[in-house]
Amino acid sequence: MSQVAKKQSAELAVVTDMFEQDASTGLENMSQEDLALPFLKVLSQLSPELDSVEGAKAGMIFNTVTGQAYDGTKGLMVIPCAYERKFVEWAPRGSGGSGGPANVYPATSDIMTKTFRKAGDSRDWLENGNYVENTAQHYVLIVGGENEADQPALIVMKATQLKKSRKWNSMMMTTKLMGKNGPFTPPSFSHVYRLTTSKESNDKGSWYGWEVERVGQVTDPMQYGIAKAFAESVTAGTVKVKHDESEGVAAASKDHF
């Protein structure tokens, strides 16, 4: 190592020590409500990111906060931390809505009993002119690469992707490990999964959807602790989700919803 490199390395070590001494200073007044929870969504042929993000293509997985687009074939690794199902009420596009949902109902709500279907339309409509979507919310920890920190994110699955959500949930529920007292079901954040995308279609159009593959157990105790802490935050209700119309899987033809 050259003298210049040694000097730079020594300086970096000193600065890192200073950072550690002042850990979290300046962040004291930030709560979970002050942070943006990234959405991981699958880009479609109509996604605006194809025009605004360099290298973005349909079928890629997009992080709405970092702006990073992941190759849909290679995918990315995540640890599922928590799961919620909601019924989200939307105003139709172009009706003057705010871009956010009109209402968000818990899974125990009876709101779906108040909906109806229009001829040739698979959406569930309310008398007020809005529609309701059965929405699966998967809270995950994105496994960072070399020199990258793991980061929390949310994956929204609805419409055609609900079957993917149910498959993922079944994979987690049926996972068994052998413990001191016999077999047991480990927590969702005990295993790493690879998310990729594949092209799908029906008579209404084509789109890219999710594929989920279990990779193996979490082996890093620190990573496990981070995933567990995120799961506990979701359960405690301190993680807030701000839905918008661009979340989830977008299709070449939105009518497949």
N, C-alpha and C positions, 0 to 999 in steps of 0.2 A: 504494500500500500504506500502511495506517495505521501510526502510530508503534508501536501495540501489536503489530500483526502483524510489523513489522520486528524488534521486540525479541524476540518469540517465535521468529522465524526464526533470529536470531543465536544465541539460547540453544540452539536445537536443533542448530545447526552445531557449537557448542562441545562439547555433550554427545556428538554423533556422533564427533567427533575423539577424545574420551576413550574411547569404546567401542572405537574402532579401535586405540588404544594398548594396550588391555587385551584384545585379541581372544583368544577361546577360554579366558580365565582362568576357572577353576572347572569346566572341562570336561575337564581333563587326564586324569582317571582313567576316562573313559567310553570303552568300546570298542564295536564293532558289536553285541556281545552284550547291551549295556546299553540298546540302542535298540529301539523297536518298529517293525517294518517294516509299514507300512499294507497292508491288502488292499483292492483295489478289487473290489467284488462287485455283482451286479445284484440289486436287491430284488424279491421276489416277493409274491404276495398273502398269504403266510404269514410273511413276514419280521417278526421282533419289532420291528425298527426303525420299522415303520409306526405302532406304538403309542408308541414312546419318542422319536422324532425329529420335531420339528415340521415339517410340510410334506412329510414323506417319503411317497412313493407307489410302488406297484409299477411296475417298469420304470425306476426311477431307478438311478443308479450311486452307490454309497455307499463313502466312505472310512472304514475301521474305526478309524483313529486320530484324525483331525481331526473326525469326525462329520459331515462335509459330504456333502450329497446333491446330485448333479448331475442336471440334466434329461436323461433318456435320449434324447430326440429331438434336443436340441442337442448333447449329448455333451461330451466333453472331449478335449484334445490330449495325446498322450503320445509319448515317444521310446522305442522298444524297445531295451533295453540288453543283455539276456542272456536265454538260454532254457535250461531244464532239463526233462527228463521224469522223473517218478518213479512208482513204484507205492506207493500209500498204503493200509495195512491199517487197517480200522476195526472196532470192535465195534458190533453193532447198537444203535440207539437204545433206551434203556430197559433195557439189559443191565447197568448198573452201571459202565460205563466212565468214564474221567476226563474225557471230552469231547475229548481229543486222540487222535491215532492210536496204534494199538498198535505199529506199525512203519512205517518209510519205507524203501523199497528203491530202488536205482539202476535206471536203464533197462536195464542189462546183466543184471539179476537174472533168474533162471529161475522166480520165484515164481508167474507166471501158469500155468506148466505143472502146478502143484499145485492149481489151482482147478477148480471145476465149477459148472455152472448148474443151478438148480432150475426145475422146470416153471413156466412163466409168469413167470419172474423173470429180468431181464437182468443181475443182479449176479453177480460172480465170487466164489464162496464157498470158504473153506478148511475143512478138517476140524475145526479148532478152533472153528468157529462164527462167525468173523469173515469179512469180505469185503474184496476188494482193488479199488481204483480206479486206472485208468490216468490219470495226472494231468499235465497240461502246465502249466508254471510260466513265465509271462512277466514278467520283471523290467523295469519301465519307469520313466521319469522323467516325472512329471506336469508339463506345461508350465504354469507359473503365469501368472496374468493380470497386469494392471497392479499394480505394487507388491507382487506375490506372488512368493515364491521358488519355483523348481522343486523338486519333492520326489520321492524314490524311492518306489516302491510295487510290489506284486506282484499279478498277475492270475492266478487259477487257473482253468483250463478243463478240464473233464472230461465224460464221458458225451456228451450231445448236442452239447456245445460243442467237442469235439475236432476236429470238421471245421472249425470256425472257426479253431482254433489252426493246423491244417495249412494252411489258406488263407492265414493271416497269414504263416506261415513261408515259404510259396511266394512270396508277394509280396516278401519280403525277399531271398530267394535269387535271384530272377529280375531284381532291380533291377540295372541296368548303368549305369555312367558311363564317359565317355571320358577316359582319362588320357594321359600322355606316351608310354606304351608300348602304347596301344590300350585296348580296353574292359576294365573290371574290375568285380568285385562289391564295392560299398562296405560298410563295417561296418553292422550293424543300426541303430546309433545315429546314422547319417548322415541319417535321414529322420524326419519328424513324421507321425503317424497320428492320425486322429480316431476315437474309440470312441463308438458310439451303441448303442442297444438296440432290439429289435423283438420283437413277440409271436410265439411259436411254439406248436405243439401237435402231439400225436399221440393215439392211441387211449387213452392212459393219463392225459392231462391237458394243461394248458397252462402256459406259463411265458414269461419274457422272456429272450432270449439276446443275445449280443454281435453287433455289426456293426463291421467294420474297414475304414477307407478311408485310403489314402495321400494325404497333403496336399502334401508337398513337402520339399525338402532343409532341413536345419538350416543356418542362416546366421550364428548367433552363435557365435564361437570359444569364448567362455567357457562357454556352454551345452553345446557339443560336448565340452569338457574335463570338465565335471561328469558328463555321460552316460558318457564313456569311463572315468572313475575308478570309477563305480558298476559298470560292466561288469567291470572288472578285480577289484573286490572280490568280486563273485559268483564269478568264475572261480577266485579264490584261496581260496574257501571261507570267507571271513570274514563273509559275510551269512548269518545263520541264519533259517530259516523255522519258525515255530511254527503248525502247522496246527490248526484246530479245526473242529467239525462245521458251523459256519455259513458257511464260506468258499465262494467260487465262486457259481455260479448255483443258486438254490433254486427249486423248482417248486411249482405249486399241488398237484401230486401227485408225491411223491418217487419214485413207482414208475417214472417215465420213465427213471430212472438205470439 
